[in-house]
Amino acid sequence: MKRILLAVWISSSLSQAAQARELADWVKLSGFGTLGVVHSNDKGADYHATLEPSTGAGRSNALDSGVDSVLGVQADLQLGQNLSGTAQVVSRRLSDYNSSRPYFEWANLKYQITPNLYLRGGRIVAPMFFWSDSRMVGYAQTSVRPWGEVYLMNPITYLNGVDLGYLFKANNVLYRVGAATGKMSQTLYSNSTQASLNYRFDNTLFNLAAEYAGSTLRLGYARVDMSTQADVISAYENVLNALIANNNQTAAVIKDNVTFSNVKSDFYNIAYRYDHGPWLLQAEWARRRMGTDGIADIDGFGLLGGYRIGDWTPYLQYARTSHKGPPALPLLSGPGAALVNGLNAQFQLRLERSNIGAGVRWDVIDNVALKLQFERIDKPAGGNGFFINSTDDFTNNRRQVNLYSATLDFVF
């Protein structure tokens, strides 16, 4: 928290300095940040908003400041008539509880081929969801954060690769068409293994958005080739290989269905936003289909409605994750079977949960917003519902978790 506060002070000083003197015409500095606290009334598990951290609000911390807090600074460079660059540095909680080490979220060059067509390369945004461009910018969103029931199914926020975008207008409708391809390596915390796992993603993405009179409709699809590395995964595979060498047919069946290398996965996304006058409406649906029984197939849906009254925007929201598998795996016997059976049992745990909430956003001054939000998360028995560090009692029984969040969002 001290690092975040220091970073906020530094960024504020930089912003004031930038305003006090004119930078070169080809450089523009901007930034964003969130100071947030979250409280969960259930100490049986941790609530988290992203998949990297190994702690959250609840079991590890009664009042957690790392769930939503973030600071980002961005430099936009105009390098020529058709060539520009963007670098965005972000500090937020990552896989290590004490780590908020800044890293490059974006670092790319963009060439404007025509007024309507561009090509970009480097570290670019991964256009998985409606809010992908501003996923970490709390000020850009009505609620405290995007629905975890939707956004937690895919942790990819950036790619090291290229994307192509085309913009055109027809019958008063503005269309945006995009395609991207690239790689990403990421360390994520796994509740199944109680450890951080190293993931490698190879991605190909397509998206289409249409805007008309305050309405935006977005369609997206991604094909992801995923590989996972960790000591516990290697031990799991070594046990299966040894048993298969001794003609254990059950081990062969498990290995055929549970893979961790080059797993082909499909992601689908449909989103709609209406923002005109005092009324606003947001809806988003996503589907994840995995090519392994080691990771569940799930669907996610979120809906939010709000009404502006001056500087205040009260809102209601509902979100749900539906669990679609994987099917039960056979029990293994033999040396090392306890490790395999234990992990297989974790793979079967349900990620399903529903979330109903209410909140209010107060635009205090230009570029600063204060938000208060309450959520009631209902998790059925037999799963962790995207919570981490869950106790057996939490996992095995239905739980209704009350979540209280407060954030101060700003841009500069």
N, C-alpha and C positions, 0 to 999 in steps of 0.2 A: 504493500500500500504506500509506503514511503517513497518507493521508486516511482510509482504512478504520480503521486503528488509533486515530486520533484520534476518529473517530466512535464506535468501540466504547467508548472511555474516557468520552466525553460521555454516551452512552446509559446506560452503567453508573452514572454519577453521577446522571443523571436518575432511573434506576430506584431507586437508594438513597434519593434525596430523596423520591421518591413514597412509598416505604415508611415514611420517617421522619415524614411528615405525612399526614394524611388529606385526600385531594382531595374536591371536592364530590361528592355522591352521583351526580350525573349525568355524571361524567367518569371514564373508565377508560383508563389508559395501559398499553400493552404493546409488545412488540417482539421481533425475531428477528435473528439474524445468523449468518454463516459466515465463518471464516477458513480459506482453503484454498490448497493448492499442487498443481500438476499437472506431471508430467514425461512427455514423449514421447521414445521412443528414435529417432524418425524425423525428420530435419531437412529432409525434402522437402516438408513442408506443416505447417499449424497445425491443431491440434485446438481446438475451441471448443464451448461448451455452449449458447450462444444465437446468434441470427443477427445481432445488432447489431454486435459488435466486428469490427475489421479485423485483429486479431492474436490469437494464442493460444499454446498450448504446442507446441513442436516447432521450426519454422523460425525464428520470431521470438524465442522465449524458451525456453531449455533447461529452466528452472524457472519456471513462470508462476503468479503469485498472483491473477490477475484472472479466471480461468475460473469459479471457484465463489464467490469472496468477495462478500459482500453484507451490507448492514445495512438493517433496516427498523424504523420506529417507527409505531405505530398508536394513534389516539385514537378511542374509542367514546363517543358522546354520547347520553344519554337526554334527549330534548328535550320529551317529553310522554308521556302514557299509551300512545299508539300510535305515536309518532313518534320515530325515532332517527336518528343520523348516524354515519358512519365516515369517517375520513381516515387514509390510510396513505402514508407517505413512504418511498421506497426509494433507496438509493445503491448502484450497481453499475456495472460497466464497460459503457459504451454504445458508440456508433459511433466515437467518438474515443478512441484508446488512453489518453490522459491524462485522460479525462473520467469522473468518478464523481459528477457533479453530481446532488444529490438531486432527485427529481421525485415528483409525486403518482401513485402506482399506483392508489389508490382515493380517491374523494372523493364521497360520495353521501348521500342521505336515503332512509330506509326508512319506509314507512307500513304498519303491521300492520292490514289491513282486517278480518280475523277472526283468532282464535287460530291458524288453519291456513293463512291466505292473506296474502301481503304483496305490495306494489308498491314498487319501488326505482328511483330515478333519479339520474343524475349520472355520475361515472366509476365503473364497476362491473367486477367480474371477468368475463372472457370464458369461459364454461363449455365450453371446447373438449375438455378431457381430464379424466381421473379426478382428477389432482392440480392442477387449475387453481386452486382456492382456496389451495393451499399450495405452488405450483410453486417459489417462491423460499425456502420455509422448509425448509432442510435437516434441521432437527431433527425435522420431522414425517415424514420418509421414512427407510426402512431403509437404502437405499444412499446413495452420495454425491450422486447427482442422478438425476432421471428419465431414462429411456432417450432418448438423442439420436436413435436410430433411429426413434423414434415422435414425440417432441415437436419435433424440428427441422423437421418438415414443415409446421408452422403456428406462426408467431411471435407470434400475437395473444394477449396476456395480459389486456388490459382493453378496455372499450368506453366511449365517451361516449354513453350512451343510457339505456334503461329495461329492467328485467326484472320478471317476475311469477313467484312461486313458491308452490306449494301442497303441503302436507304432510298425509298421512292414513295411518291404520293399518287393515289388514284381515287377518284370520286370522293375527295376530301378525307380520305383515310391515309394515315401515314404508316408505312410498312417498314419494318426492320428485319432483315434476313441475315443470319450469321452462321458460320461454321468455324470450328476450332479443332485443333489436334495438338497433343502434347503429353508430357510426362510429369509426374509429381512423386516425390518421396516424402513420407510423413510418419511421425511417431505418434501413435494413438494408444490410449489406455483401454485395455480390454477387461471388462468385468468377468468374462468367462475364465480368463487365465490369471486374473488379479496381477497383471503385469503390463508394461508398455510393450507394444508390438511395432515392428518396423514394416511399413506398407510401401509398395511401389505400384503406382497407377499409370497405365497407358490409356489415354482417353481420346475419343472422337465424339464431338458434340455438334448438334444442329439445333437452331432455334429460330422462331418466327414470332414477331410481335406486331400487333396492329393497334393504332391509337386513333380515337375519334371522339371529339366532344366530351372530354373528361373521362373516357373509358379506354382501358388498355387490356387487350387479350394477348396472352403469351402461350406458345406451345414449345416444348423442348424435348429432346431425346439425346441420350448419351450411351455410348458403348464403351465399357470400361474393362480393361484387362488388368486384373489385380493379383499381386503376389504378396505373401506375408512371411516375415522372418522373425524368429525368436527362439530362444533356447528351449522353451517348453514345446514349441511346434516341432523342432528338430527331434526332441525326445519322443514325442508322439509318433512321428513318422518312423523313427528307428525301431520302436516297439513293433509297429505294424509290419515293417520290412522283415524283421527277424522272425516273426510268427508266420509270415507268408512263405519264407524260405523253408519252414518246417511244415508246409502244406496246410496251414490253418485257413480254412475257407471263409470263416467269419471275418478274419482280418482282411482278407482279399475283398470281401463285400464292402467293408467299411472304407478301405482305401479307394475303391472305385467311386464312392459317393462323397467322401470328404477329401477335398484337395485344397492346397494352399498356394499353389503356383499356377500362374496363367489362368486364373478363374475368369471366365467370360461372364459379364454382368450387364444388364440392361436397366436404364433409368428413364422414366417417362415423367413429364411435368406439364400440367395445365394450370394457368393462373389468370385471374381477372381482378382488375382494380377499377373502381369508379370513384372519382374525386372531383366533384363539381359543386360549387356553392358550399353550404354548410354540411352536406351529407358526404360520407365516404363509406365505401364498402370494399373489402378485400376477401378474396377466396383463392385457395391454392390446394391442388391435389398432386400427389407424387406417388410413383410406384417403383419399387426396387425388386428385380428378379435376379437371383444369384445362381451361378452355375456350380454350386457346391452345397452340400447339406451342412457344412460348417458355419454358414451364415444364413439367417432367416430371410425369407421373402416377406416383404411388408408393404402396406399401403398407408399413406398419410394424408390427412385432410385438415385444413384450417379455414375458419371463417371469422371475420371481424367486421363490426359495424360501429360507426361513430358519428357524432354530430357536434359541429363547432358552435360554441357560444362565446363570441369574442375571442379572448386568448385561451379559452378553456375548451378541451375536447374530451368529453367522457366517451367511453367505448365499452362494448361487450364483445367477448370472443369465445369461440368453441373450437377445439381441435381434438383429433383422434388418430391413433395409430392402430391399424388392424394387422394382426399376425397371420401369415399364410403358410407357415412351415418353419423348419424342415420336418420331414417325417421321422418317426422314431427309428433309431439305429439299433442293430442287434447287440446284445451283451457279449463281451469278449471274455475268454478264459485263457490262462497261461501267464507266463512271466511278463510283468509290466502291464497287465490287463487293467489294474486299478487306475493307472494314469489315463489310459484311453477311455475307459468307461466313465471316469469322472469328467473329462473334457466333453465327451459326447453328451452327457447329461446336461452340462452347461449350455451346449449348443441348442438343446431342446427348449430352454427357458424362453418364455414368451416375452416379447417386447411390447405387447399391447398395453395401451393406456388411453384414457380420455381426460380432457382438460377443459374446464369451464372457468371463465375469469371475467373480471371487470377492472377497469382502471380509468385514470384521468391524466391527461397531458395538459400542462400549463406552460404556454410560451411566455416566459418571464420577461425577456427582452429579445431583441433581434439576435438570432443565432444561439440562444440558450433556452432549453426546455427542461422542466422538472416533471417527472412521471412517478405516479404511485400505482401499484398493480397488485391485485389479489388473484390467486389461482387455486382451484380445487382439483387436484390430480387424482383420478381413480385408477388404481392398478389392480387387476385381477390376480387371483392366486396362481402360483406356478410360473412366476417370471419376475424380472426386475424392472420392466417397463422403462428402459433406458436410464434408470438410476444406477449408480456405481457404488462399490464398497457395501453391498447389501448384506445384511445378516440373514441367516437361514429363516428366521421368523418373518422377516420382511418378504423374502422371496416366496415362501410357501403359502402365505396368506394374503387375502385381499387387504389393500391398504388405501386409505383416503388421506392424501397429504395436502396440508394447507401451506401455500407458498406466498410469502410477502416480499415484494420487491420495491425498491426506490432507486431512481437514477437521476443524475444531472447530466444531460447531454449538451454538447456544444460543438460548434464549428467555427473556424476562423480562417 
